[in-house]
């Protein structure tokens, strides 16, 4: 399948990725803008999703998040969820400049951490006409407490404070593994299935993936609450999925969301 490398500016940071043109399209086509979740890079199966979208007659624009993979940005391996939300919007802007793209038919797709991002973007950017949110993180506060044992939380918080002081004094950011084989060892996503997926996929498909993020990435994770934006995703079509079910609904009237934490497997 034909694809081409792309790059675009995001407020002074160059983001890079791939553009998959819609197959057999004789005119401009709808476009899906896609980025990956917590620490993952585009080679970790985003190509497989994009190929399916292109075969179905949709353009797909895939990019690496800032500070990761082929994209620029410093500090490397730092995940700022709000910067990533803004970068989805930069990617949408770039997509509308491409000759293959119908700028009035833009959809966004995200998984896990970026599944939360697309809920936020869909709520605030009216250029978006459809959103697919796969196993989304909807509450960093709740998810962190589902992932991390209660008696470990104080240690993380002490680490956040020490890292803030160190950065203030000009020291490099503290780092933490994304995953660890021992779920009781320090890591951002301390579950066995996270360890298995990241390490196996990184070894077989994504040699640029690195098993570390800044400690501040974890702190910002705990502060991130996409659930608050869900009532404002209207009116457009929203598709949310979890491992055992998928629900697609046209959202026409906001209603308060249930404050249920995401699955502990979500990132």
N, C-alpha and C positions, 0 to 999 in steps of 0.2 A: 504494500500500500504506500502511495506517495505521501511523503510528509516533508516539511522543510523546517530548518532551524530558524528560530526567531529570537529577537532581543528587542527590548523596549525600555524606555526610561521611566523610573518610578521616583520622582523627586530627587534626582541625582544618583540613584542606584540603578545599575543595569540588571534587569531580570531577563533570564534566558529560558527558552523552552522549545516546543514544537508546535507547528500548525498542521493539522490534518484537514485537507479540503474535503467537503462532502462529495461522495462518489456520485457520478452521473448527474451532477447539478448543472443545469443550463443557464441558471441565473443566480443571483445572490441567495444565500441559504441561511437558515437559523444557525446559531453558533452557541456551543457550550464552552464556558470558561472553567478550567479545572486546575486545582493545586492539591498537594498532598497534606497529610496530617502531621502529627507531632514528630518532628525530626526527619520524616521520610522524604525521599527524593523521587523525581518523576519516573525513573527507571523501575520503581517498585510497583509495577503493574498499571500505572496510569496509561501507558501505551496500549495495553489491552482494552481498557475502557474506551479510549479515544478511537481505536479502530472500529469498535462496534458502533459508536455514534456516527462515524464517517460512512460506514456501510449503510446506515439507516437514512442517510441524506442530510446529516447535520455536520457542519464544521466543528472541529474541536481544537481549542487553544489550551495547551498544557504548559505550565511553567513551574520552575523551581522557586520555592519561597526564598526571600532575601536571606543571606547569610548561609545558604545551603546549596549543595550540588553545584550546578553550572552558573548560578546567579551570583552576583557580587553582593557586597554588604559586610559590614563589621559591627560588632565582633562576630567572628565566625561561630556558628553553632548556637547562636542566641535566637530564641523564639519570643518575639513580641507579638501577642495576638492582635493588638490594634494596628500595628504596622502591617501585619498580614491581611487584615481586613481592608486597609487602604490599598494594598497592592492588588487585591482582587479588582478594586475599582479602577486602578491604573490599567490593569489587563483588559477590562471591558472597554476603556477608552481606546486603547491600542487596537483592539479587535475591530472597533467601528471604523478604523481607517483602512482596513484591508478590503480590496475590491471584491472578494468572495463573500463578504459578510453583510447580511441584512441587519442593520443597526437597530431596527425595531423589533427584532426577534432574538433577544439575548437570554440565554439560560446560564445558570451557574451550578456547579457540582462540587461537593466536598465530602470528605470522609473523616470520621473521628474528630480530631481537633478542627480541621477545616470544615467538617460538617457543621460545627458551631459557627464558623466564620460566615458560611453562606446564608445561615439564618439571619445573621446580623445584616449582611449586605442586602439581602432581599427586603429587609425591613426599611432600609434607609436609602436605597438607590433604585429609583423608579424606572431606570433603564432595564432592570431585570424583569422578565416576563414569566420565568419559571425557575424553580429551585429544587434540586435533589440533594437531600442531606442524609448521608449514609452513616448509621450508628453514631449520631452526633454527640459531642460533649455539649451539655446544656448548662452545667453548673460546675465550675472549677472548684468551688468551695466544697460542694458535696462529693464530687468525684475524688478529690484529694483524700478526703476522709474515708471513702470507700476503698481506695487503693492502699493507703498507708495505715499501719497499725496505730492505734490511739497513743500508745506509749512511745512511738517514734516521732510524733508530730512536733513535740517541743524541741527535739534535736534539730529537725529541719528548720524551725523558726530561729533557733540560735545561729544556725548556719547562714540563714538569710541576712541576719543582722551583722554577722562578722564579715560577710561578703560585701555588704554596703560600706562598711568602714574601710575595708581593704581597697575597694574601688576609689573611695574618696581620697585615699592616700596614694593613689596612682598605681596600685598593683593590678596585675591582670585578673580577669574574672575567675572565680572558682568554677570548677567543672564537676559534673556528676554523670555517671553512665546513664544512658537511656534505659537500658535493660541489664539485668544480671541473672546468671543462671540460678543463683541462690535468691529466692524471693525475699529473704530477710536481710540481704546485703543492700547497701545504699544504691538506689537507682530511681529514675523518674517514673518508670512504669514497672513496678515490682510484681509482675505476674508471669506465670510459666508460659502462657500462650503468647504474650508479648515477646519474651525472650526467644521463643521458637520462631515466630514470624520474622522478627527483625533480623536475627542472625542468619537464618536460612535464606531469606530473600536478599539480604545484603551480600551474602557470599555468592549467590547464583545469578543475581540480576543487577546489582547496584554496588559496584565496587567503590563508588564515591561516598556511599553512606558511612558515617562515622558514629560509633557508639558512645557519643557524649554530647551533652548540651551544657550551657552555662547554668549555674545554680539559680541565677536570676530568672531563667526561663521557667523553672519550677515555681518560683515565687509568683511570677505573672500568671502562670496557670491557675494558681489558687485564687487569684483575684478576678478571673474572667467568668462572666455570667451571661452567656447568650440567651438564657431563658427569658430575660427581661424584654427581649426584642420580639419574641414570638407573636405576641398579640398584634403587632404592627405589620405582619407579612400579609398584606391585603391591599387590593384584590389581585391575586395571581395564584397559579397552581403550585402547590408545595407537595413534594414526595419525600417522606421520611421513612427510613428502613432501619431495622435491627436484625440480628442474625436469624430470627424465626419468622419475621413478618415484614411486609411493606405496606404502607398506607399512602395513597395519593389522593389529595383533596383540593378542590378549588376553595381558597380562603376568601370569603366575602365580607365577614364581619368579625372584628377582633373580639376575643374573649380571654379572660385570665387563664394562663396555663397552669396545669397542675405542677407543683414544685416537687417533681420526682427526680432523684439523681439518675444520671446516665448509668449504663451498665459498667461495672468495674473494669470490663475489658476495653471500654472506650478510652481514647486518648485525645 
